[in-house]
Every structure is written in structure tokens, then in C-alpha cells.
Amino acid sequence: MERKRGSIPSARARKRGKRGKEKVDDIESQELGPSFADLPFPITTDILLRLSTKPILICKCVCRTWNKLISDPHFTKMHFERSSTGYLIRTCDPKLISRTMYLLEDEPLELDSECNNSLKLEPTLKLPLRGAKLDLDKRGTTDGLLVCKPKDHKFDVANSCNGFVCLCDPINKDPLLVCNPVTGEFIRLPKVPTSSKITQRAVCSGIGLQPKTNKYKVVRIGDFNEIKATFIEINVVGTPTWRIVGARRIILVGRLEHPTFLNETLHWIMFEDRKFSILCFNFETEKLHFIYFPSSRFLVKGILHKECISMGTLRDSLYVCNASSPSSMQVWIMKKYDNTVSWTLAFTLSREPHRGISVFWLVKHFEKGTAILDYHSKKGFTYYDPETNRSKKFLVCGTEEKLLEVIPHIPSLISLKDVAKGKNVKVLNVNSQ
């Protein structure tokens, strides 16, 4: 019996058609040869884990299978464990809202001392806006415009911890958001109670991890003039409230610089006259303490400029770079944590005296030496390897003044949804703004 045109084929016919299509696909696959999809799952996972941030973000867009794999919490955790410290570079302009950040990953570069090469910064990441409003054009068009006034929408970066960045108000320094620049996710922090802001003189804040509970916490430290005391408040990321965890004699919070997370503790350099110490907040005990530095040994010819001091972590140790001298730079490493005697001068690096004020960031110990990231606020950056005496310079363009901000950062694919501890947590994304 002849089937009419347009009628529904029988189950047997559909089965024959399906077998035929599969046969054609098999033939085409054989002609094209083996593909990435033919690899065993463990091998595919191992290959993807070796990729840096930009390639891994591209791989998420290849197919649903890879997207699901790369987004899996187990995979993101393993990928983070293999990641090393890089740098977020942000162009700053007082007239504009600096949402753009560039990720400079910590990878050994082919350094060439004979020429100054340019280096392309990628991937480009976006920071969220504080509350942009959608304003439709009055002329009747359907194009949406974001009304953004710099004074109302700017953020300062407080610090970075395990791939998450704490953003604060640029004026009063109150913590406002926690975000992951790589995934684009962010969580708004609860507002600080009004009573906590009475007679408040200065605030500093930052994010850290309590390893035993795997809770990320934001700490807010504020000075109060009338009672001459410093209060410490904590918010567990994802929860709706702040709680006071302690108070102590007044600390010069406004003089704290370079927040650095290490050993479940957030550290700040505190400058006072020609001396400095390191203020520490432990997220396990939720208490403050100090690490002192032999300032007399640290001074270079009696000079100490706080603008030329930087602090960070290297191989699970705190380091301090001092570029106060116009002709040299020192790197000190605390080999045994919380032991003042263990501060060791790692090396002294000569530099060009005409460069003026610069901040140096230690990048990585290579097998045969050390690489330095030399930061020039109006010129750019320089990778330098003192062992081979090779360097690579590059400029960052984007603003008229070319002012740059550098934030040590470990890139992470871990979702905020997997670390927020509260109920009904609202995780937003910069792509929706």
C-alpha cells in the first residue's frame, strides 16, 4: 500500500531511518578521523585542567558537555588548586567608571632583553555596577541606556582571596559586594547598621576564608572617635546580617595598606611615622594581632616611603618589597610565619635612578632566579628576571592619565552559589547589567 505524501511514517520506517542516519554519521566520523570527543573522560578532564583562564572560558562555549564539566564544583575546585597568583590590572580615571579589569596570569614569559615588546592583556573582565537604572530614550527609540554617574557607581577593590574580590565604597570604604571577576557573579553584602556608623572616623575591610568551616567572611574594622575604640564586625558571605566580634584600643585604620590573605589571616601594612608593622585578623579566632618588622634593618639609607612599599605572598610566605631608594629595591621574606626573627633579605635589585617612585610586586620564583613585576603608575609594567638580567616591558592604554591599579589575584572558576552559606542567596551576574 502506497503511503500518502505528508503522512506520518510508521515506527518501523522511523527505526530504519534512524539506523541509516547513524550509519552515515559513523562513515563521516571515520572519514574525518578521531576527534577530541573520542578521548576517555579522565583524559579530557586532565587536559582541560591544564588550561589557563582564557582558553578554559572558550572551552565552556564549545558544547554543552564541556560547559557542564567545567562548571562542575569538583572540576572548578581541582582547577583552582592548580592555579597560581596572577594580577588584576585596572585602569583608573576619576571622570569615568572603571569597570574593566585585565587578568595577567602568572606564567613564565619568553623574556627578551634586546627589545621592549608589547604584551596584550586578556581576558577582559567586568566589575558590576552599584545600581544602574535603565533609561529609555525620550525620543521613542527602544534602545536602553545605562545612566551611570561616576560618584554613584564607582567601587574600590578592598582585596582578593581565593578568586573572590571584595568591593567597597571609594569614600567611606564600607564593603558592598563580593564578586568573582572570572565568572561574573556577585553578591550584595547587607547594609551596615546605622548605629555602627555614628562618629565613625575610618574603615577598612576585606574578605577571607575560615578553612575549618569553608566559610568566606568579610571583615569590617572601624574607628570611633568619641569612645576611642576600634570595632570589628563580621559577615559570613551569603548571610543577611553583620555581627560585632570584638573591640579594642583604637587602631589607625586609615593607615592600613596592601591587604594580603595567608594562613586563614588577613594582613595589612600599618604605617606610622617612619615605622611600620603588620596588622593581622585571624578568621578562625576572629581576633586581631600584630606582626612586627625590624624597621631599622628595613630602612634604605634612612628612607621609607609608604608609596614604595608593597606586600604579598610567595610560596606560602609573606614578602615585603621596599623601593624607597631611587637606586635599589629590597625584597624581604618572612620564612617562618609570625616569627619576627625569620625576616630575611632575599635580594637587593639595582634599578635606574631616574624612574622616580615605583611599586614592585614579586611575581614568582623560577628555578634559577626570581621574576619581578615592576609597576610604573604612568608608564606600564616590566617583567624582570635578575638571574638572566632579561626584561619585558609593556604599556596599558585606556585612560588619559594612564593610572593603573594592580591587585594580586588567583583566578577561579568556583561559583559563588557553591560557597555562599545563607538561605535564599541572590547571586547576580554582570552580564545582566
C-alpha positions in Angstrom: 0.0 0.0 0.0 1.5 3.4 -1.0 1.8 5.9 1.8 0.3 9.3 1.0 2.6 12.3 0.8 2.8 14.2 4.1 1.6 11.3 6.2 3.3 10.2 9.4 5.9 7.4 8.8 5.4 4.1 10.7 7.6 3.2 13.7 9.4 0.6 11.5 10.2 3.2 8.9 11.4 5.6 11.5 13.7 2.9 13.0 15.1 2.1 9.6 15.7 5.9 9.0 17.4 6.3 12.4 19.7 3.3 11.7 20.5 4.8 8.3 21.4 8.2 9.8 23.6 6.6 12.4 25.4 4.6 9.7 26.0 7.8 7.7 27.3 9.6 10.8 29.7 6.7 11.5 31.0 6.8 8.0 31.5 10.5 8.2 33.3 10.2 11.6 35.6 7.6 10.1 36.4 9.8 7.2 37.1 12.8 9.5 39.3 10.7 11.8 39.4 10.6 15.6 38.1 13.7 17.4 38.5 15.2 20.9 35.1 13.6 21.8 36.6 10.2 21.4 39.0 10.6 24.3 38.3 8.9 27.6 36.6 11.2 30.2 39.6 11.3 32.6 42.0 12.3 29.8 39.6 15.1 28.7 39.4 16.3 32.2 43.1 16.3 32.7 43.7 18.3 29.5 41.1 20.9 30.5 42.6 21.3 34.0 45.9 22.3 32.4 44.4 25.3 30.6 44.7 28.9 31.9 41.6 31.1 32.3 41.1 32.4 28.8 41.2 29.0 27.0 39.0 27.4 29.7 36.4 30.1 29.2 36.4 29.5 25.5 36.1 25.7 26.0 32.9 26.4 28.0 31.3 27.7 24.8 32.3 24.7 22.7 29.5 22.3 23.7 27.1 21.6 26.5 29.1 18.6 27.7 32.2 20.7 28.2 30.2 23.5 29.8 28.7 21.1 32.2 32.1 19.6 33.0 33.9 22.9 33.5 31.0 24.2 35.7 31.0 21.2 37.9 32.1 22.1 41.5 34.5 19.2 41.6 36.2 20.4 38.4 36.4 24.0 39.5 37.9 23.1 42.8 40.6 21.0 41.1 41.3 23.8 38.6 41.7 26.3 41.4 44.2 24.1 43.2 46.4 24.2 40.1 46.1 28.0 39.6 48.8 30.3 40.7 48.7 34.0 41.7 48.3 36.5 38.9 47.3 40.1 38.8 44.1 42.1 38.0 45.0 45.3 36.3 42.5 48.1 36.4 42.7 51.4 34.6 41.7 54.3 36.8 40.2 57.6 35.7 38.3 59.9 38.2 36.0 61.0 35.4 34.9 57.5 34.4 33.6 54.3 36.0 36.4 51.8 35.8 34.5 48.5 35.3 37.2 46.9 33.0 39.8 44.7 34.5 42.6 42.7 32.8 43.8 39.4 34.1 47.6 38.9 33.9 48.2 35.3 34.7 51.3 34.1 36.4 53.0 32.3 33.5 56.8 32.3 32.6 57.3 34.5 29.7 59.9 34.4 26.9 61.8 37.5 28.0 63.8 39.4 25.5 66.3 42.0 26.9 67.1 43.4 23.5 63.8 45.0 22.8 60.7 46.2 24.6 57.8 44.2 23.4 54.1 45.0 23.9 52.0 42.5 25.7 48.3 42.0 25.1 46.3 41.8 28.3 43.5 39.3 28.2 41.0 38.1 29.1 39.0 41.3 29.8 36.8 41.1 32.9 33.9 43.3 34.1 33.0 44.6 37.5 29.4 45.1 38.5 27.7 48.5 38.8 26.3 49.6 42.1 22.7 50.2 40.8 22.5 51.4 37.3 19.0 52.4 36.1 17.6 51.6 32.7 16.6 54.8 31.0 14.8 54.7 27.7 15.5 57.3 25.1 12.8 60.0 25.3 12.6 60.2 21.5 10.8 56.9 21.4 13.5 54.5 20.4 13.8 51.1 22.0 17.5 51.4 22.8 18.2 51.2 26.6 20.8 53.5 28.1 22.5 53.0 31.4 22.5 56.2 33.5 25.9 56.0 35.3 27.3 58.8 37.4 30.9 58.0 38.5 30.3 59.3 42.1 27.3 57.0 42.5 28.6 53.8 40.8 32.3 53.5 41.5 33.9 50.7 43.5 37.3 50.4 45.1 38.8 46.9 45.4 39.4 46.1 49.0 41.3 42.8 48.4 41.2 39.4 46.7 41.0 35.9 48.3 40.9 32.6 46.5 39.4 34.1 43.4 36.8 36.3 45.1 37.1 40.1 45.3 35.7 42.3 48.0 34.5 45.7 46.6 34.0 48.7 48.8 32.7 52.3 48.7 35.5 54.5 47.4 34.8 57.2 50.0 33.9 55.6 53.3 35.4 52.2 52.5 32.3 50.2 53.6 32.3 46.7 52.0 29.4 46.5 49.4 29.9 43.4 47.2 31.7 40.1 46.8 32.3 39.1 43.2 34.1 36.6 41.1 35.5 38.5 38.1 36.1 35.4 36.0 32.5 34.0 36.3 30.9 37.5 36.5 28.9 36.5 39.6 28.4 38.9 42.6 26.5 39.1 45.9 25.5 42.3 47.5 26.5 42.5 51.2 23.9 43.5 53.8 23.9 47.2 54.8 25.9 48.0 57.9 23.5 49.1 60.8 23.3 52.9 61.1 24.3 52.8 64.7 27.7 51.3 63.7 28.4 54.4 61.6 28.0 57.0 64.4 31.1 59.2 64.8 33.0 56.7 62.6 36.3 58.1 61.5 37.8 55.4 59.2 37.0 51.9 57.9 39.0 49.1 56.3 37.6 45.8 55.1 38.5 42.6 53.3 37.4 39.1 52.5 39.0 35.9 53.9 38.4 32.2 54.4 37.8 30.1 57.5 39.2 26.8 56.3 37.7 24.5 59.0 34.1 25.5 58.1 34.9 26.6 54.5 33.1 29.8 55.1 34.1 33.0 53.4 33.8 36.0 55.7 34.0 39.8 55.2 35.6 41.7 58.0 34.9 45.4 58.6 37.1 47.3 61.0 36.1 50.8 62.1 37.5 53.5 64.3 35.2 55.6 66.6 36.4 59.0 67.9 34.1 59.5 70.9 35.0 56.3 72.7 38.5 55.9 71.2 38.0 52.3 70.2 38.1 50.1 67.2 35.2 47.8 66.5 35.4 44.6 64.4 32.3 43.3 62.5 31.9 40.1 60.5 29.5 39.0 57.7 29.5 35.4 56.6 29.1 35.7 52.8 25.5 34.8 51.9 24.0 35.7 55.3 21.9 38.8 55.8 23.5 40.4 59.0 26.7 41.7 60.5 27.8 40.8 64.0 30.3 42.6 66.3 33.0 40.2 67.3 35.2 42.5 69.3 36.5 45.9 70.3 40.0 47.1 71.3 42.1 50.2 71.7 41.9 52.5 68.7 43.9 51.5 65.7 44.9 53.9 62.9 42.7 52.2 60.4 43.2 54.9 57.8 46.9 54.0 57.6 46.4 50.4 56.6 47.6 49.3 53.1 48.0 46.2 50.9 45.6 43.7 52.4 47.0 40.2 51.9 45.4 36.8 52.8 47.6 34.0 54.1 47.2 31.2 56.7 43.5 32.0 57.4 44.6 35.5 58.2 44.2 38.9 56.6 47.2 41.1 56.8 47.6 44.9 56.3 50.8 47.0 56.5 50.2 49.8 59.0 52.4 52.9 58.5 53.2 55.1 61.5 55.8 57.8 61.1 59.0 56.1 59.7 58.0 52.7 61.0 55.5 50.1 60.0 54.0 46.9 61.4 51.6 44.3 60.0 48.1 44.1 61.5 46.5 40.7 61.3 42.9 39.5 61.6 42.5 35.7 62.0 39.2 34.4 60.6 39.3 31.3 62.8 39.7 33.1 66.2 38.2 36.4 64.9 40.9 38.3 66.7 43.5 41.0 65.8 47.2 40.8 66.5 50.4 42.4 65.2 53.5 41.1 63.3 56.4 43.4 63.9 59.2 44.2 61.5 62.8 45.2 62.2 62.3 48.7 60.8 65.9 49.7 61.5 67.2 47.0 59.1 64.4 47.7 56.6 65.3 51.4 56.1 67.4 52.1 52.9 69.7 55.0 53.8 67.1 56.2 56.3 64.4 56.4 53.7 60.9 54.9 53.9 58.1 56.0 51.5 54.9 54.1 52.1 54.0 54.7 48.4 57.0 52.5 47.5 56.1 49.6 49.9 54.2 46.5 48.7 53.3 43.2 50.4 52.1 39.9 49.1 52.6 36.1 49.3 55.2 33.9 47.7 55.3 30.2 48.2 53.1 30.4 51.3 55.3 33.1 52.8 54.7 36.8 53.3 57.1 39.1 51.5 57.6 42.9 51.6 59.2 44.9 48.7 60.8 48.3 49.5 61.6 50.6 46.6 62.1 53.7 48.7 65.6 54.1 47.5 65.9 55.7 44.0 68.7 53.3 43.0 67.7 50.0 44.5 64.9 47.7 45.7 64.9 45.2 48.5 62.8 42.1 48.9 62.3 40.7 52.4 60.6 37.3 53.1 59.3 36.0 56.4 60.5 32.4 56.2 58.7 31.3 59.4 55.2 32.7 59.8 54.6 35.1 62.7 58.2 35.0 63.7 59.9 38.4 63.6 63.4 37.0 63.7 62.7 35.0 60.5 62.5 38.1 58.2 65.3 37.6 55.7 66.6 39.9 53.0 66.2 37.8 49.9 68.0 40.1 47.5 68.7 43.7 46.5 68.0 44.8 43.0 69.6 47.8 41.3 67.3 50.0 39.3 67.5 53.1 37.1 67.6 56.2 39.4 65.6 58.4 37.1 62.4 56.3 37.3 61.2 58.0 40.5 58.6 56.4 42.7 57.6 52.8 41.7 55.9 49.9 43.4 57.4 46.4 42.9 55.3 43.2 43.0 57.1 39.9 43.4 55.7 37.5 40.7 57.2 34.1 41.0 60.4 32.2 41.9 61.6 30.4 38.8 64.0 27.5 39.1 67.1 29.7 38.5 66.0 33.0 39.9 63.2 35.4 40.7 60.9 37.4 38.4 59.8 40.9 39.4 56.7 42.8 38.2 57.8 46.4 38.1 54.9 48.7 38.4 55.1 52.3 37.0 51.9 54.2 37.6 52.2 56.2 34.4 54.3 54.0 32.2 53.2 50.4 32.5 54.9 47.3 33.7 58.2 45.4 33.4 58.8 41.7 33.9 62.4 41.3 35.2 64.4 38.2 35.9 67.6 39.1 37.9 69.2 35.7 37.2 69.3 36.2 33.4 69.1 40.0 33.5 66.3 39.9 31.0 63.2 42.1 31.0 60.0 42.6 29.0 58.1 45.9 29.1 54.6 46.7 28.1 52.1 49.6 28.4 48.5 49.6 29.3 46.3 52.2 27.5 42.8 53.2 28.1 42.7 56.4 30.1 44.1 59.8 29.6 46.3 59.7 32.7 47.1 56.0 32.3 46.8 55.5 36.0 46.8 51.8 36.9 45.7 49.7 39.9 47.3 46.3 40.5 45.5 43.6 42.6 47.2 40.2 43.3 44.6 37.6 42.3 44.3 33.9 41.9 41.8 33.3 39.0 39.0 30.9 40.0 36.0 29.2 38.2 34.3 28.4 41.5 30.7 29.7 41.6 29.5 32.0 44.4 26.5 29.7 44.6 28.8 26.9 45.9 30.3 29.0 48.7 27.5 31.3 49.9 26.2 29.9 53.2 22.9 31.7 53.6 19.4 30.7 52.6 17.8 32.2 49.5 21.0 33.8 48.4 20.6 36.1 45.5 23.6 35.6 43.2 23.7 38.2 40.3 25.8 38.4 37.2 27.5 41.4 35.5 26.1 40.1 32.1 22.6 41.1 33.2 23.6 44.8 33.8 
